[in-house]
């Protein structure tokens, strides 16, 4: 799967698609692959504050629980309600329809700390090399 | 080899083990393959200890009786039993499968994570017995072929007639051209299946693995990892060391009474178990099913309606067969009746669950006993 050029990425494998002060946040294809079959997603409610680098929710696969970390600070405008009934979308379409939350950015300059698609792909390719070493 | 198959690996008891094989569908697909048809696990991490005659006949049997809770004297040659080794406190060193290879010759299959401890325990506690103890763990690659079609797969690779081998019995025969291979109708999935023990050199192991995969292709066989092994055994309520059983939990609490033969004579842990029986249980292992949204995970706390702690989850997971979230937990006997409402603390919130009957999953019994089944 390709990593959209316009997105920014974290080392914890979240992505953010930021436009006009609003960021859509999700987990990467690499992350869903590591998790395996996703069965449960727990997200904050609209109005909740998220803080850069802090956990804002959980994704559970059959085998484990993983926290999701905010790539930026801000206020939650919307959480993806579809994922409650169909969490498996996170496995099939992690970069698009299975987004997690939309936030109003508190400080757009935080985006500068994140990786672009090329850096992220290099980052996970190193990880894959480690795993098969 | 497992990496070549696209496996995700994890360190387990010092072993690099496959968790799941995403390229063939991952954990849920593996789980369903075993319930519906057949899957194969490399379980070479399991340890093997042979206890046999040294000078006088009967020494090995006496030693096995001394260190395990089940009655090994009742085993016929070619029969195996689920058993356990206990500390003097009546709590678990490990659970084991005891195979009777000969009149005074036994093979104990033990867990990976407790291997070192187990072998030391066996050596120390059989030192005064007239028997020979050998660790054979590194000599075998152990493959578990599991599922209702496991028999069809393995039958293609051996000239031994597998149908007469009953559950928890074993034999020796030619498998994949290798002589004298131990073939046991055992497993850790709650499904029918076999475990075979082949020489552990890489070439032989890979050859057997490849032949099993080829023989199983028509039945949709896939390689299975530790992830599905865990969900399968949990549905069947089979204990996992460090979870349902440990050095802090005794046989009665774990509900393994039927494997513990108090009448067979003395064994390590017996006197404390007698006292514990008289004292009564303070906690007991129960099955839970989540009613509210949420998945109970290992080590989560169980609480009552008021939020007071009452127990702990030992294993919890979504159940791929039942499409429910299930768990095993230690609770006070007063809270253990089927239908009792309890709560599980999931990330500081209470989620409602109820006590249910176990095992969560039980395979359908065939109309005929296995020795006659399949004689079409």
Interface residues (C-beta under 8 A of the other chain):
Chain A: X33 X34 X36 X37 X39 X40 X42 X58 X60 X61 X62 X63 X65 X131 X132
Chain B: X3 X8 X9 X19 X20 X22 X26 X27 X28 X227 X230 X231 X293 X294 X295 X297 X317 X318 X320 X347
